[in-house]
Amino acid sequence: MEECELLHICAGMEMLMNVCFLRQTIMTGKEFFTEYGEGSKYQIEQVVGKGSYGVVASAVCPQTRRKVAIKKMTNVFDHVSDAIRILREIKLLRLLRHPDVVQIKHIMLPPCRKEFKDIYVVFELMESDLHHVLKVNDDLTPQHHQFFLYQLLRGLKFMHSAHVFHRDLKPKNILANADCKLKICDFGLARVSFTDSPSAVFWTDYVATRWYRAPELCGSFYSNYTPAIDIWSVGCIFAEMLTGKPLFPGKDVVHQLELVTDLLGTPSPETIAMIPNEKARKYLSNMRRKEPVPLSKKFPNADPLALGLLQHLIAFDPKNRPSAEEALADPYFKGLANVEYEPSRQPISKLEFEFERRKLSREDVRELMYREILEYHPQMLQEYLHGEENLNSHFLYPSGVEQFKQQFACLQGQDEDEGNPQPMKRKYTSLPRERVCTYEEEGINPCSDICPKATAQVKRRGSCLLRSDSICASRCVGVTPTPPPKDCDLLVN
């Protein structure tokens, strides 16, 4: 009798689960399989890069023919620390939606909530990065330098207003297109500060690639740091734009400080006295006295206004460096900067990064990652928030992940068969050369390719750099378009 009752109960539970799933499928109809059978949304074309956290391939949407980059990250949860870093980056990129920050377009829904191991993130596709751009363009103009720096500072203003420190700005972490558009990427080492005061130490020695690392990080001068560490990095990048060579290519931390003081001179006794770290004070006090080198001697062909701003960006004392907002108001950007097009945002809520305060297990991180992925699947997110998904937590959704696995495997297998185990590199970007025009002359509304609803004309005249074929590259150097309405996507592709 008990066995029969048990069988009836099991049969009833199975029937209930089937009915719930059937009801869900009937209610959503075509949308269910459109939403989760998403492998057909993109056709992978070629591998364009490979890093420590995954492989990146270019892909195209068959319906729109728009190209994207898909990053495949496998066995994400093998190491909890790596998984947390990936979670942090994905979350930050969702919260930092800005024209000068790379955008996540979509994240593929995993086939199983409780057991997934791989993540496929769809980004906007950029042609190259600033490191390669500087390497192959040895005749950049002052207009290039100005517009590049403007974009970096505008992106930093937005990030810092959200209390986010990037902590690893360098040319390789700045994506670039041939139309001179830059976007900051790689937020894996970024952190959020939840107070207005300088942030407590959350640094390790590998944070900020040495050549772009602020001197206070090299010498552990302080126990608290400010957004000025990112401003220093941008200053180093700007100097590299002017010469095509790294400004402070130190071989180690000591050599790095030697190169910095060779150019800037040894810090004043007042600056040294303000450093809490006794060992750092002693090291700097015993350093051979050096006089600063005029930047006009180091950069003889540079715009004096550019050098004036650079001098502030790479000030040895972080308190003497301007904020990103202050730097944008510098006379160097006269005619280009406009506060209306340099948005800020509210600081990020502590609740978004509550997980940073506790010790997480592998399953904890997996659940948090799944919750973050659902931000790109509104229907599933609502079901998750209302607890309607619990019955199907082990259900294998008709995900596009398996299709992507096969496509990636096929591409990587071809590379190995051809004796080319390294992925194809993105093409180096050759930038447009200088020719000044106005949008009015070319009859272009720069808003139209940002948002179809934006029909307002440019409020002020700007210049852009043209290719040799004299076709105006919209969104190019010196142009700030009228912003689209608030209900439109602000991200420039």
VMD Tcl script that draws the C-alpha trace (Angstrom):
set ca {
  {0.00 0.00 0.00}
  {2.80 2.39 0.93}
  {4.64 1.56 -2.30}
  {1.53 2.34 -4.36}
  {1.06 5.65 -2.58}
  {4.70 6.53 -3.23}
  {4.31 5.74 -6.94}
  {1.18 7.89 -7.11}
  {2.97 10.77 -5.43}
  {5.97 10.52 -7.80}
  {3.67 10.30 -10.82}
  {1.75 13.31 -9.59}
  {4.88 15.37 -9.12}
  {6.14 14.46 -12.58}
  {2.79 15.37 -14.08}
  {2.82 18.70 -12.24}
  {6.25 19.54 -13.60}
  {5.21 18.62 -17.13}
  {2.04 20.69 -16.85}
  {4.00 23.69 -15.55}
  {6.50 23.43 -18.39}
  {3.72 22.92 -20.98}
  {1.83 25.90 -19.57}
  {4.97 28.01 -19.79}
  {5.57 26.97 -23.39}
  {1.94 27.59 -24.42}
  {1.82 30.98 -22.70}
  {5.00 32.25 -24.34}
  {4.47 30.42 -27.61}
  {6.89 31.45 -30.29}
  {8.70 33.90 -27.98}
  {9.95 31.06 -25.79}
  {11.92 29.45 -28.57}
  {12.87 32.78 -30.05}
  {14.27 33.90 -26.72}
  {16.13 30.74 -25.79}
  {16.80 29.10 -29.13}
  {19.10 32.03 -29.88}
  {21.96 30.23 -31.56}
  {20.65 31.33 -34.96}
  {20.98 35.00 -34.00}
  {24.69 35.04 -34.84}
  {26.93 33.27 -37.33}
  {30.52 33.02 -36.13}
  {33.06 33.98 -38.82}
  {36.62 33.90 -37.49}
  {38.69 33.90 -34.33}
  {40.15 37.36 -33.77}
  {41.87 37.08 -30.41}
  {42.76 34.92 -27.48}
  {43.44 35.80 -23.86}
  {43.78 34.21 -20.46}
  {40.03 34.17 -19.97}
  {38.79 32.99 -23.35}
  {38.67 33.15 -27.12}
  {37.10 36.02 -29.07}
  {35.51 35.51 -32.47}
  {33.84 37.90 -34.85}
  {30.27 37.05 -35.80}
  {27.45 38.49 -37.84}
  {23.73 38.69 -37.24}
  {22.11 37.13 -40.35}
  {19.03 39.32 -40.05}
  {20.68 42.73 -39.61}
  {24.15 41.91 -41.04}
  {25.65 43.78 -38.10}
  {28.94 42.41 -36.81}
  {29.65 41.61 -33.19}
  {32.42 40.03 -31.13}
  {31.60 36.91 -29.12}
  {33.84 36.03 -26.21}
  {33.83 32.36 -25.24}
  {34.88 31.67 -21.65}
  {35.12 28.01 -20.73}
  {35.26 26.30 -17.32}
  {34.57 29.64 -15.70}
  {33.99 28.22 -12.22}
  {37.13 26.08 -11.94}
  {38.70 28.89 -9.91}
  {36.33 30.95 -7.77}
  {38.59 34.02 -7.84}
  {38.59 34.07 -11.65}
  {34.82 33.58 -11.74}
  {34.34 36.54 -9.38}
  {36.52 38.70 -11.61}
  {34.42 37.79 -14.65}
  {31.20 38.41 -12.71}
  {32.48 41.81 -11.59}
  {33.38 42.83 -15.14}
  {30.05 41.72 -16.61}
  {28.14 43.58 -13.91}
  {30.18 46.76 -14.30}
  {29.73 46.84 -18.07}
  {25.97 46.55 -17.61}
  {25.97 49.45 -15.16}
  {28.41 51.67 -17.08}
  {26.51 52.24 -20.30}
  {28.36 55.07 -22.00}
  {29.60 55.86 -25.54}
  {33.24 55.61 -24.45}
  {32.92 52.27 -22.65}
  {32.63 48.99 -24.56}
  {29.10 47.59 -24.55}
  {27.82 44.09 -23.87}
  {25.07 43.48 -26.41}
  {23.89 40.12 -25.11}
  {24.88 37.10 -23.05}
  {23.75 33.68 -24.24}
  {21.40 31.88 -21.88}
  {23.13 28.82 -20.39}
  {21.40 25.49 -21.13}
  {21.16 24.63 -17.43}
  {21.04 27.00 -14.50}
  {22.67 24.70 -11.95}
  {25.39 23.07 -14.01}
  {26.61 25.46 -16.73}
  {30.38 25.95 -17.04}
  {30.83 28.16 -20.11}
  {29.72 31.71 -20.87}
  {29.29 33.37 -24.26}
  {29.25 37.18 -24.11}
  {28.33 39.24 -27.17}
  {30.14 42.58 -27.43}
  {30.10 45.30 -30.02}
  {32.90 44.56 -32.50}
  {35.81 46.98 -32.62}
  {38.49 46.81 -35.28}
  {41.64 47.09 -33.19}
  {43.06 48.57 -30.01}
  {45.00 51.74 -29.31}
  {48.27 49.83 -28.91}
  {48.10 48.64 -32.51}
  {46.79 52.00 -33.75}
  {49.80 53.81 -32.30}
  {52.10 51.15 -33.69}
  {50.99 51.52 -37.31}
  {50.05 55.21 -37.44}
  {53.23 57.24 -37.08}
  {51.70 60.42 -38.51}
  {48.82 61.09 -36.14}
  {47.74 64.71 -36.16}
  {47.11 67.05 -33.23}
  {43.39 66.57 -33.92}
  {43.76 62.84 -33.39}
  {45.58 63.43 -30.10}
  {42.93 65.86 -28.90}
  {39.96 63.68 -29.77}
  {41.51 60.49 -28.37}
  {42.25 62.16 -25.05}
  {38.81 63.76 -24.97}
  {37.11 60.38 -25.29}
  {39.26 58.80 -22.59}
  {38.61 61.61 -20.13}
  {34.90 61.67 -20.93}
  {34.71 57.95 -20.24}
  {36.67 58.39 -17.00}
  {34.40 61.21 -15.86}
  {31.42 58.87 -16.17}
  {33.19 55.96 -14.45}
  {34.54 58.04 -11.60}
  {31.14 59.66 -10.97}
  {29.91 56.09 -10.44}
  {32.81 55.61 -7.97}
  {34.47 53.05 -10.25}
  {38.27 52.90 -10.59}
  {39.47 51.08 -13.69}
  {42.97 50.38 -12.26}
  {44.47 48.96 -15.45}
  {44.24 51.58 -18.17}
  {46.74 51.01 -20.98}
  {46.63 51.18 -24.80}
  {45.77 47.48 -25.11}
  {42.68 48.02 -22.94}
  {41.33 50.74 -25.21}
  {39.54 49.48 -28.30}
  {39.63 51.51 -31.51}
  {37.88 51.84 -34.84}
  {39.07 53.43 -38.07}
  {36.62 56.30 -37.52}
  {38.75 57.32 -34.51}
  {36.24 56.05 -31.96}
  {37.80 54.70 -28.75}
  {36.15 52.58 -26.07}
  {37.56 51.60 -22.68}
  {37.42 47.85 -22.03}
  {38.71 45.12 -19.66}
  {37.17 45.93 -16.29}
  {38.40 42.73 -14.65}
  {40.61 44.64 -12.22}
  {38.18 47.52 -11.69}
  {36.71 48.18 -8.26}
  {33.86 50.21 -6.83}
  {34.39 52.57 -3.92}
  {31.31 53.08 -1.77}
  {32.46 56.24 -0.02}
  {33.47 59.71 -1.14}
  {36.75 59.39 0.72}
  {39.82 57.79 -0.86}
  {39.42 54.05 -1.15}
  {41.15 51.64 1.20}
  {43.83 49.37 -0.15}
  {42.48 46.74 -2.49}
  {45.54 46.67 -4.71}
  {47.98 43.96 -5.56}
  {51.33 44.30 -7.29}
  {49.99 43.30 -10.69}
  {47.26 45.96 -10.66}
  {47.94 48.55 -13.37}
  {50.55 47.45 -15.88}
  {53.82 48.89 -14.59}
  {54.46 51.38 -17.40}
  {51.13 53.09 -16.74}
  {51.15 52.71 -12.95}
  {51.00 55.83 -10.82}
  {54.11 56.41 -8.66}
  {52.09 56.12 -5.45}
  {51.26 52.55 -6.49}
  {54.85 51.76 -7.41}
  {56.06 52.83 -3.99}
  {53.01 51.95 -1.89}
  {53.14 55.55 -0.69}
  {49.61 55.58 0.70}
  {47.17 53.19 2.30}
  {44.29 54.93 0.50}
  {44.02 55.84 -3.17}
  {41.89 58.09 -5.32}
  {40.73 58.18 -8.96}
  {43.98 60.06 -9.63}
  {45.59 56.70 -10.35}
  {43.48 56.44 -13.52}
  {44.30 60.05 -14.44}
  {48.02 59.21 -14.28}
  {47.49 56.25 -16.60}
  {45.63 58.42 -19.10}
  {48.46 60.95 -18.95}
  {50.98 58.21 -19.80}
  {48.78 57.06 -22.68}
  {48.47 60.64 -23.95}
  {52.25 61.06 -23.90}
  {52.57 57.82 -25.87}
  {50.19 59.22 -28.49}
  {52.47 62.25 -28.92}
  {55.64 60.22 -29.51}
  {54.50 56.71 -30.41}
  {56.61 55.33 -27.55}
  {55.81 54.52 -23.90}
  {56.68 57.38 -21.58}
  {57.97 55.33 -18.62}
  {58.95 51.81 -19.79}
  {60.35 50.64 -16.47}
  {62.04 47.24 -16.17}
  {60.95 46.91 -12.55}
  {59.32 49.06 -9.87}
  {62.59 50.77 -8.85}
  {63.49 51.50 -12.47}
  {59.95 52.79 -13.00}
  {60.35 55.37 -10.22}
  {63.77 56.32 -11.59}
  {62.28 57.08 -15.02}
  {59.43 59.07 -13.48}
  {61.75 61.22 -11.39}
  {64.17 61.64 -14.32}
  {61.39 63.54 -16.11}
  {59.41 65.09 -13.26}
  {62.27 65.62 -10.86}
  {62.39 64.34 -7.32}
  {59.32 65.31 -5.30}
  {59.51 68.31 -3.00}
  {60.22 67.83 0.72}
  {56.62 68.90 1.41}
  {55.26 66.18 -0.85}
  {57.55 63.56 0.71}
  {56.55 64.62 4.23}
  {52.87 63.92 3.41}
  {53.55 60.26 2.54}
  {52.52 58.00 5.46}
  {54.69 55.06 4.43}
  {57.98 55.46 6.30}
  {60.01 53.29 3.92}
  {58.72 55.25 0.92}
  {59.60 58.55 2.61}
  {63.10 57.30 3.35}
  {63.61 56.02 -0.21}
  {62.53 59.29 -1.81}
  {64.48 61.41 0.68}
  {67.69 59.49 -0.09}
  {67.18 59.68 -3.86}
  {69.64 61.80 -5.80}
  {68.15 65.23 -6.34}
  {66.91 65.74 -9.87}
  {65.47 68.80 -11.56}
  {62.34 68.43 -13.70}
  {62.81 68.34 -17.47}
  {60.60 70.83 -19.36}
  {58.01 68.91 -21.34}
  {58.67 71.19 -24.30}
  {62.15 69.65 -24.46}
  {60.81 66.10 -24.18}
  {58.06 66.79 -26.75}
  {59.48 69.56 -28.98}
  {56.78 69.33 -31.65}
  {53.74 69.08 -29.41}
  {50.99 71.67 -28.97}
  {51.86 73.84 -25.93}
  {48.26 73.51 -24.71}
  {48.58 69.73 -24.91}
  {51.78 69.85 -22.85}
  {50.16 72.12 -20.29}
  {47.41 69.56 -19.69}
  {49.87 66.65 -19.76}
  {51.93 68.34 -17.04}
  {48.88 68.22 -14.74}
  {47.86 64.67 -15.67}
  {51.26 63.24 -14.68}
  {51.84 65.34 -11.58}
  {53.83 63.28 -9.07}
  {51.56 64.24 -6.19}
  {48.09 62.76 -6.85}
  {46.45 65.77 -5.17}
  {47.86 67.95 -7.96}
  {46.27 65.92 -10.73}
  {42.94 67.19 -12.04}
  {39.77 65.13 -11.94}
  {38.52 63.96 -15.32}
  {35.84 66.66 -15.21}
  {38.42 69.36 -14.48}
  {40.67 68.07 -17.28}
  {37.80 68.28 -19.77}
  {37.46 71.99 -18.91}
  {41.11 72.62 -19.82}
  {41.77 75.21 -22.59}
  {43.24 72.37 -24.67}
  {39.70 71.18 -25.44}
  {38.30 74.58 -26.40}
  {35.88 74.15 -29.29}
  {35.48 70.43 -28.64}
  {34.39 69.92 -25.04}
  {30.78 70.56 -24.10}
  {29.49 69.68 -20.66}
  {26.11 68.74 -22.16}
  {27.75 65.76 -23.86}
  {29.89 64.67 -20.90}
  {27.41 62.89 -18.62}
  {27.88 61.71 -15.07}
  {25.82 59.18 -13.17}
  {24.85 58.37 -9.61}
  {27.27 56.23 -7.59}
  {26.69 52.51 -7.95}
  {24.58 51.01 -5.19}
  {26.27 48.88 -2.55}
  {23.62 46.23 -3.17}
  {25.03 45.54 -6.65}
  {28.34 44.41 -5.14}
  {27.16 42.96 -1.88}
  {28.84 39.67 -2.88}
  {32.28 41.32 -2.52}
  {31.77 41.41 1.27}
  {31.37 37.68 1.84}
  {33.17 34.46 1.07}
  {31.58 32.76 -1.92}
  {31.48 29.12 -2.90}
  {31.60 27.95 -6.50}
  {27.82 27.45 -6.50}
  {27.26 30.91 -5.01}
  {29.18 32.52 -7.87}
  {27.39 30.36 -10.44}
  {24.01 31.52 -9.13}
  {25.11 35.17 -9.13}
  {26.44 34.79 -12.66}
  {23.17 33.24 -13.79}
  {21.24 36.11 -12.22}
  {23.43 38.61 -14.07}
  {22.95 36.78 -17.38}
  {19.18 37.02 -16.91}
  {19.47 40.80 -17.21}
  {19.74 40.12 -20.95}
  {16.68 37.82 -20.92}
  {13.84 39.94 -19.51}
  {11.19 37.23 -19.71}
  {13.27 34.70 -17.81}
  {14.32 37.38 -15.33}
  {10.69 38.04 -14.38}
  {10.06 34.33 -13.90}
  {13.20 34.06 -11.77}
  {12.22 37.04 -9.59}
  {8.73 35.65 -9.04}
  {10.03 32.20 -8.17}
  {8.33 30.60 -11.18}
  {11.59 29.08 -12.42}
  {12.36 26.90 -9.40}
  {10.62 23.82 -10.76}
  {12.72 23.97 -13.88}
  {16.11 24.74 -12.38}
  {17.57 21.59 -13.95}
  {15.67 21.94 -17.22}
  {17.87 22.07 -20.32}
  {16.71 25.12 -22.23}
  {17.02 25.05 -26.03}
  {20.08 27.30 -25.77}
  {22.38 28.41 -28.57}
  {25.43 27.50 -26.51}
  {25.87 24.05 -28.04}
  {25.74 25.53 -31.52}
  {28.39 28.09 -30.58}
  {30.57 25.36 -29.09}
  {30.54 23.53 -32.39}
  {31.31 26.67 -34.38}
  {34.22 27.66 -32.13}
  {35.58 24.10 -32.20}
  {35.38 24.05 -35.97}
  {37.24 27.35 -36.34}
  {39.95 26.43 -33.84}
  {40.31 23.02 -35.48}
  {40.87 24.68 -38.85}
  {43.64 26.81 -37.40}
  {45.39 23.73 -36.04}
  {44.97 21.82 -39.33}
  {46.56 24.71 -41.19}
  {49.50 24.75 -38.80}
  {48.36 28.05 -37.29}
  {47.50 27.39 -33.65}
  {47.40 31.11 -32.87}
  {44.11 32.89 -33.56}
  {43.89 35.42 -36.33}
  {44.64 38.93 -35.15}
  {42.38 41.85 -35.83}
  {43.52 44.10 -38.61}
  {45.64 47.04 -37.58}
  {43.58 50.16 -38.01}
  {44.80 52.81 -40.40}
  {43.16 56.04 -39.34}
  {41.81 58.79 -41.57}
  {44.25 61.56 -42.35}
  {43.55 65.20 -41.76}
  {41.16 67.22 -43.87}
  {38.84 69.62 -42.15}
  {35.22 69.82 -43.15}
  {31.92 70.49 -41.46}
  {28.81 68.39 -41.26}
  {26.90 71.13 -43.03}
  {29.28 70.88 -46.00}
  {28.87 67.12 -46.23}
  {25.12 67.19 -45.57}
  {25.45 64.71 -42.70}
  {23.35 64.48 -39.58}
  {25.70 62.73 -37.12}
  {22.78 61.84 -34.87}
  {21.16 59.59 -37.45}
  {23.64 56.74 -37.03}
  {23.42 56.90 -33.24}
  {19.66 56.76 -32.89}
  {16.97 56.87 -35.62}
  {14.81 59.03 -33.34}
  {17.45 61.73 -33.03}
  {16.65 64.27 -35.74}
  {17.96 67.45 -34.17}
  {20.79 69.13 -36.02}
  {24.24 69.70 -34.59}
  {24.14 72.75 -32.34}
  {27.66 73.78 -33.14}
  {30.11 73.27 -35.93}
  {32.87 70.71 -35.68}
  {35.58 69.21 -37.84}
  {36.32 65.62 -38.69}
  {39.23 63.72 -40.13}
  {38.55 62.29 -43.54}
  {39.85 59.31 -45.40}
  {41.75 59.94 -48.61}
  {38.56 59.33 -50.59}
  {37.09 62.46 -48.94}
  {34.08 60.60 -47.58}
  {33.24 62.12 -44.23}
  {33.60 59.64 -41.38}
  {30.78 60.48 -39.01}
  {31.58 60.35 -35.31}
  {35.18 61.27 -36.14}
  {37.65 63.70 -34.69}
  {36.36 66.95 -33.30}
  {32.67 66.14 -33.59}
  {30.22 66.08 -30.74}
  {26.73 65.21 -31.95}
  {23.50 66.32 -30.41}
  {22.59 63.63 -27.88}
  {19.65 61.34 -28.73}
  {16.48 61.28 -26.63}
  {16.65 59.59 -23.23}
  {14.61 56.61 -24.39}
  {17.18 55.72 -27.05}
  {20.31 53.64 -26.87}
  {23.19 56.01 -26.20}
  {25.84 53.51 -27.17}
  {27.67 54.37 -30.37}
  {28.60 51.25 -32.29}
}
mol new
graphics top color blue
foreach p $ca { graphics top sphere $p radius 0.5 }
foreach p [lrange $ca 0 end-1] q [lrange $ca 1 end] { graphics top cylinder $p $q radius 0.2 }
display resetview
